[in-house]
Amino acid sequence: MNFLFFVLFSSLTLYAGVISPKVSVKTSSPVLDFVVRGNDVWAGTANGEALQITVKGKIISKTVLPAIEDSWGEKIKQKIMSIDLSSDAKTLIVAGEDGCLYTIREGKITKTAYSTKTVVKKIAFISDTKVMLALLSNEVVFFDLKSNRIVKTLSGGTSPLSDMALSTDKKIAVIAGEAGVVSVIDTAAMKITRRIQGGNVDNVYKVDIQNNHVLTAGQDRRAILYTLDGKSYVRFEGSFLIYTAALSPSAGVMAAAMDEENLISVFDTHKRKKVATAKGHSATLNRISFINEKRFVSCADENKILFWELP
């Protein structure tokens, strides 16, 4: 009897930590990247759609990138590889599957002079007129939209890059990739100031930076929470490849895809304790991002984007 009570109590305790999405938004194709601004989300899809979605789940705008030709000469929809929004919330910058950059303003698409033969892994505004790109080829490119030209190109190392993230004030960017090393970049000086390492021993799929902390999601089944100075870190072990992870604005909460069940594990980073499991995805996670300390958004290789709220 006591054993049965223990099993029942344990099951209920575990189940109590499971949360379901507050809002599920259906999309025509998987969301590959998105950015959160205020209470809205701007998302880029595999069908080339740039969507503006409210936290209540309403799609209030949609702009579609021009089609591209496949190897057979057929017109096909192109993927949006990465997307970001200017600080005044008036201009979207979009990296297309064709290697080109596009701006979207008031629904009008403008193709910039930039193009690359490699894959743009992440793009971000560092000012109202300048954007920064992390390329699979291991390069970091600074491109000025006003002059429509490349300002500077940095080498991110000898290994391919996977992701990039910017601090809230856009003064610092962090990049990471196959080497398992995080490079810290001064965006004004456009130079790498230091490298952080020791926590990951394999490819870093995603990286985030919040409140002087850097989070990595690794192929080595490790999510590493570094201090920005690189002097210390905390290691969170997953049971599978960790494809994505994110920090809340204070860095007090972490959400990461830690297993092969497509669940999101939520941790209190101060107590180093798991506080919730978010269940709702049925495919590999692509990206997670926090709206505030209690709310976050996620997308996966499926036709929906989910909004969550912690207890």
N, C-alpha and C positions, 0 to 999 in steps of 0.2 A: 504493500500500500504506500509506504513512504517512498519507495523507488518510483512508483507510478506518478506520485505527486511531483517528485523531482523532475521527471521527464516532461510532464505537462507544464510545470512552472518554467523550465528552461525553454521549451518551445514557444510559450507565450511571450517570454522575455525577448527572445530573438525576433519574433514576428512583430512585436510592438515597435521595433526600429524601422520597419518597412514603410516607406511613403510612396504614394502614387502621384502622378503628375497632376497639377492643378489645371493646366490647359494643354491640350494637344492640338496642334495646327497641321492640317493635311496640306502637303505640297505635291506638285506634279512630278517631282523627282527628288532624290536625296539632297539635303542641304550640305554643302561641302565646307562652307565657312560662314561666319556671321560676326557682327559686332553689336554690342549693347551700348545704347546711349539713352540715358534717362530711363524712361519706362518702355521704350520701343527697341525693336531688334531689326537690323538690316541684314538680310541673308542672301547668299549667293548659291544657286542650285546647279545641279548637273545638266539641266536643260537651258542654262544660260539666263535664268531669271534672277533679277535683283529685286528682292521683296522687302517692303517695309511692313512689319507686323507689330501690333500693339500687344501689351501684356495680357489683354483679354482675349487674344487669339484672332483678331481681325486683321486680314491682309488689306492694307489701305492704299498700297501702290505696287505696281509691277512694271518693270522695264526689262526688255529682252535684248540680249546682245545679238549682233548680226550673225547669221549662220556661217559656217566654214565648209570647205570642201574636204571630203575624205580622200583616201588613196585612189578611189575609183572615179573621182570627179563629182561625186554626189554631194548635194548640200545637206549638211547635218547641223543639229544644234550643238553649240560649243559649251563646255563647262566653264563655270566661274570658279577659278582656282583660289582666289582670295578677294576679300572686299574690306573696305574701310570707309569711314565717314569723317568729313572735315569737322573741325571744332565748332564751326558755326552751324553745323547740321544741314548745310545746303548742297554740298557736293559729295558724291560717292566716287571713290576710285576703285576700279575693278580690274583684276588681272584675268585675261581670258585664256582659254586653252590654246589659242593661236600664238601665245607668247606676247601679245600686245596689251597695252594699258588703255583703258577707256575711262573717261569721266562721265558721270551722269548728273545733270543739274536740271531741275524742274522737268524731269522726264526726257530731256534731250541727251542723246549719246554722242560724245565726241571722242574720236580716236586720236590718241597722242602720237608723238613721233617715236616713242619707245617700243622696241620689240626685241625679243630674245628667242634663241632656238632651244633654250633649256626651259625647265619648269619653274614658274614663280611659286614658291612655297608659301610666302606670306608677304603682304604689302600693308603699309601703315603710313598715315599722315604724321609728319613730325613738325609741320607748320601748315598754314593755310595754303601754301603754294608748293611745298616740297614734300615728296614722299620717299619712303625707304623700302627697298625690296630685298628679301632674302631668296636667293636662287639655289636650286638643287645643285648647281655646279660648284657651290661653296663660295660664291661671290655675294657681296652686299653692295647694292647700287643705290645712290642718292640721285633722284631725278627731280628737276625743277619744272613744275607745270607751267609757270609763267613764261619762261624762256624756251620751254619744250625741248630740254636737252639734259643729258647726264652731267651732273656736277662732279661726282666722284665715284670710284669703284674701289671697294676694299676686298681683300682676300679674307674669307672667314676661316681659313685653315686649309688643310689638305683633304679633308673629307666632305662629302655632300652634306648640305644643310637640310634640316627638316622643318624648323619652325623659328619664329621670331615673336617677341612681345615687347611692348613699350610700357614704361612707367606712366602713371597717371599724368604727370606734368610733361611727358614726352622728352624729357632731358636724357633719359637712359633707355637704351634698347639692349635686349639680351637675345643671343642666337645660340642654337645648339643643333647637333646632327649626329652623324654616325660615330664620331670620335668620343661621344659621351662627355664632352667638355662644353661648358657654358662660357661664351665670350661676352663681355660687357662693353658696350659701345657708348661713347659720349656723342650724342646726335648733333650737337652744335659744332664740335670740333671734327666730327666725322672720322673718329679713330677708335680703335680698340684700346681700352685702358687697362684691362686685366682679364685673366681667364680663371674660371672657377672649376675645380674638378675634385675627384676623390670619391664621390658618391656613386656615380654610374660607371659601369665597365663595358657598356655597349651603346648602341644607337639610342639617342633621345628623340622620341617622336614629337613631343610637345613641350613647350616651356611657357611659364607665366611669371610675371613680376608684380608684386603688390607690397606696399609699405616696407620697403627695404628687405624684402625676402624674394627668393627665386625658387620656383617649383619646377621640377622636371618629371616627365612621364617616360619611362624607359622600356626598351626591349628586354632588358635584364630583369624585368619584373620588379623594378624598384621605382618608387616615387621619392625623390629626394627634395627636402626643403632646406635650402641653403640660406644663410644670412648673406646679404648682398656683398659684404666684404669678403666672403668666401672663407671666413675663419672657422665656421662651424656648420654642421648640418645634421638633420634628423632623417632617418631612413624609414620609409613605410614599405613593407613587403606585400607584394601582390601574389596571386596564385597563377597569373597568366601575364602575357605581354600587356603592358599598360600603355594603351594607345593615346590617352588624353587625360589631362588633369588641369585643375584651375584653383585659384585662391580667391577668397573673399577680399573686399577692399582693405580690411585690417590685417589680412593674412592669418586671422584667427580660425578660419574654417577652410578646409580643403575638400574638394570633390574629385574623385578619380575613378576611372574604369579599371578595377583591380582584378577582375576575374573573366572567365570565358562565357559567363552567363549574361553578358551585356548589362550588368547591374552597375550602378554608380555608388561607390562607398563614400560616405561623408564623415570627415574627422574633425574633432576639436584639436587643432594643432598645438595648443598650449598644454593640454592634458595628454596629447598623443593617444587619443581614445576615439574609437569609432562611435558615432552618435546616431547614424541613420544609414539605411540602404534605400536608394531610389530605384524603383522597379517600373519599367514601362517600355524600354527599348527591346527590340528583337533582332538587332544587327549591330555590327561593330561600331563603336562610338567614334565620331569625327572630331567633335569639339565640345567643350564645356566652358561657360563663362558666367560669372556672378553679376547680378543686378545690384544687390546689396548684401548685407550679412545673412539674410534669411532666404533670399530668392536667387535662383540660378536657372540657366537655360542650357539645353543640350541638343545635339543632333547626331545622327548616325547614318549608316548606309541604308536608309529606308525613307519612305516618302512622308516624313513628319518631323516637326521640331517640337520639343517638349519644354514646358515651363513648370518649375518646381518651387515649393515653399516648405521650409523646414519648420518643425513645430516650435 
